[in-house]
Amino acid sequence: MTETRPSATRFGFGDNWRNFIGDVSESRIALAEASLRERLEDFDVSGKTMLDVGCGSGLFSLAAVRLGAKEVRSFDFDPLSVEASRTLKRRYAPDAAWTIGQGDATDRTFMEALGAFDLVYSWGVLHHTGSMWQALALASKRVAADGCMFISIYNDQGGTSKLWRAVKRRYNRLPQVLRVPYAVVVMIPSELRSILSLSVRGRLGVYVRGWTEPRERGMSRWHDLLDWVGGYPFEVATPEEIFRFARDRGLVLRELKTCGGGLGCNEFVFRRTGSA
């Protein structure tokens, strides 16, 4: 399961997140908090330490702060994501015990120096590192005894995933000015299917609200679309592969939400029993 980093240009995740934070509001933060509580179920973030691996906009680090986390450590590979997270901290939690910096989830020395945390959180990140299994192994070692790891990983769809990898690689090789039009063209077929399906059921308003209101987890449909089309490096795994990989490292599956075998991420909450 050893991976090497691809040579194609990386997607500008940080630039996307920096644009997104202009849309962050109390309602989006509340949705992020609710999402975190729902997925973690009986694991109370209050009074706990959290490591946010690939913090992106910092929204879920902020949600943990709002839920009473004792200490939050956030890092991201992209300096613009670090900038976005720091901006969010200044706006909403300037005095919180929340540190933000740049780091690489595949760097063993960096990861081991972080120590152990009650909650290790990495939503939609590890599959973009270019060395997913290495990043997952290193992240799993940061989970303290009786702690949790909450991750999401792109679902393996076989040939369809290979096609999407090619789409994403092409996006990142295009001149900057052509990337947004390319993303729009790529997504037109699926958007038309959504419009048709909802129109037939008299629910077209649901589609419109999807673009004008915060999504589940407080996210933005437009920024998610760009992230999906452009998100490269891009790796995938089946739920069974992730389950076995974590099990072999002393983590017990507590919660699983799949994407039903389709596009998107499978979400996992693992609990460590015993020492790390």
Backbone hydrogen bonds, N-H to C=O, Kabsch-Sander energy under -0.5 kcal/mol:
donor,donor_aa,acceptor,acceptor_aa,energy
11,F,232,Y,-2.5
13,F,11,F,-2.0
16,N,12,G,-2.0
17,W,13,F,-2.6
18,R,14,G,-2.6
19,N,15,D,-1.6
20,F,16,N,-1.8
21,I,17,W,-2.0
22,G,19,N,-1.0
23,D,20,F,-3.0
24,V,21,I,-0.8
29,I,25,S,-2.4
30,A,26,E,-2.3
31,L,27,S,-1.9
32,A,28,R,-2.2
33,E,29,I,-2.4
34,A,30,A,-2.4
35,S,31,L,-2.3
36,L,32,A,-2.2
37,R,33,E,-2.5
38,E,34,A,-2.5
39,R,35,S,-2.3
40,L,36,L,-2.1
41,E,37,R,-1.3
43,F,40,L,-2.1
44,D,42,D,-0.8
45,V,43,F,-0.6
47,G,68,G,-3.0
48,K,45,V,-2.4
50,M,71,E,-2.2
51,L,119,L,-2.8
52,D,50,M,-0.5
52,D,73,R,-2.9
53,V,51,L,-0.8
53,V,121,Y,-2.7
54,G,52,D,-0.8
54,G,75,F,-1.8
55,C,75,F,-2.0
58,G,55,C,-2.6
62,L,58,G,-2.5
63,A,59,L,-2.0
64,A,60,F,-1.8
65,V,61,S,-2.2
66,R,62,L,-2.7
67,L,63,A,-1.6
68,G,65,V,-1.6
69,A,64,A,-2.5
70,K,48,K,-2.0
71,E,48,K,-1.4
72,V,97,A,-2.5
73,R,50,M,-2.9
74,S,99,T,-3.0
75,F,52,D,-2.0
76,D,101,G,-1.4
81,S,78,D,-0.8
82,V,78,D,-1.7
83,E,79,P,-2.2
84,A,80,L,-2.3
85,S,81,S,-2.7
86,R,82,V,-2.3
87,T,83,E,-2.0
88,L,84,A,-2.2
89,K,85,S,-2.4
90,R,86,R,-2.4
91,R,87,T,-1.9
92,Y,88,L,-2.5
93,A,89,K,-2.5
96,A,93,A,-1.4
98,W,96,A,-2.3
99,T,72,V,-2.4
101,G,74,S,-1.9
103,G,76,D,-1.7
105,A,103,G,-0.5
107,D,104,D,-1.8
108,R,106,T,-0.8
111,M,107,D,-2.7
112,E,108,R,-2.8
113,A,109,T,-1.4
114,L,110,F,-0.5
114,L,111,M,-1.2
115,G,112,E,-0.8
117,F,142,R,-2.9
119,L,49,T,-1.8
120,V,148,C,-2.4
121,Y,51,L,-3.1
121,Y,119,L,-0.6
122,S,150,F,-2.7
124,G,122,S,-0.7
124,G,152,S,-0.9
128,H,125,V,-2.7
129,T,126,L,-1.2
135,A,131,S,-2.6
136,L,132,M,-2.7
137,A,133,W,-2.2
138,L,134,Q,-2.4
139,A,135,A,-2.5
140,S,136,L,-2.4
141,K,137,A,-1.1
142,R,139,A,-1.5
143,V,140,S,-1.1
144,A,117,F,-3.0
144,A,142,R,-0.5
146,D,272,R,-0.8
146,D,274,G,-0.6
147,G,144,A,-2.4
148,C,118,D,-3.1
149,M,270,F,-2.3
150,F,120,V,-2.8
151,I,149,M,-0.6
151,I,268,F,-2.2
152,S,122,S,-1.5
153,I,266,N,-2.2
155,N,264,G,-2.8
156,D,237,A,-1.1
157,Q,155,N,-0.7
160,T,157,Q,-1.4
162,K,158,G,-1.5
163,L,159,G,-2.0
164,W,160,T,-2.2
165,R,161,S,-2.0
166,A,162,K,-1.7
167,V,163,L,-2.0
168,K,164,W,-2.6
169,R,165,R,-2.3
170,R,166,A,-2.2
171,Y,167,V,-2.2
172,N,168,K,-1.8
173,R,169,R,-0.8
173,R,170,R,-1.0
174,L,170,R,-0.8
174,L,171,Y,-1.0
178,L,175,P,-1.8
179,R,175,P,-0.6
179,R,176,Q,-1.2
180,V,176,Q,-0.6
182,Y,178,L,-2.0
183,A,179,R,-2.5
184,V,180,V,-2.3
185,V,181,P,-2.5
186,V,182,Y,-2.6
187,M,183,A,-1.8
188,I,184,V,-1.0
188,I,185,V,-0.6
191,E,187,M,-2.4
192,L,188,I,-2.8
193,R,189,P,-1.9
194,S,190,S,-2.0
195,I,191,E,-2.5
196,L,192,L,-2.6
197,S,193,R,-2.6
198,L,194,S,-2.5
199,S,195,I,-2.4
200,V,196,L,-2.4
201,R,197,S,-1.0
202,G,199,S,-1.7
203,R,198,L,-3.7
206,V,203,R,-1.7
207,Y,203,R,-0.7
207,Y,204,L,-0.6
208,V,204,L,-1.8
209,R,205,G,-2.7
210,G,206,V,-1.4
211,W,207,Y,-0.6
211,W,208,V,-1.4
212,T,208,V,-1.1
213,E,209,R,-2.5
215,R,219,M,-3.3
218,G,215,R,-2.2
219,M,216,E,-0.9
224,D,220,S,-2.4
225,L,221,R,-2.2
226,L,222,W,-2.1
227,D,223,H,-2.1
228,W,224,D,-2.4
229,V,225,L,-2.6
230,G,226,L,-2.5
231,G,227,D,-1.7
232,Y,230,G,-0.8
235,E,127,H,-1.3
237,A,154,Y,-2.1
242,I,238,T,-1.9
243,F,239,P,-2.6
244,R,240,E,-2.5
245,F,241,E,-2.2
246,A,242,I,-2.4
247,R,243,F,-2.7
248,D,244,R,-2.3
249,R,246,A,-1.6
250,G,247,R,-1.8
251,L,246,A,-2.0
252,V,271,R,-3.1
254,R,269,V,-3.4
255,E,269,V,-1.7
257,K,267,E,-2.3
262,G,259,C,-1.3
266,N,153,I,-2.8
267,E,257,K,-3.3
268,F,151,I,-3.0
269,V,255,E,-2.5
270,F,149,M,-2.9
271,R,252,V,-2.7
272,R,147,G,-2.9
273,T,250,G,-1.2
274,G,272,R,-0.6
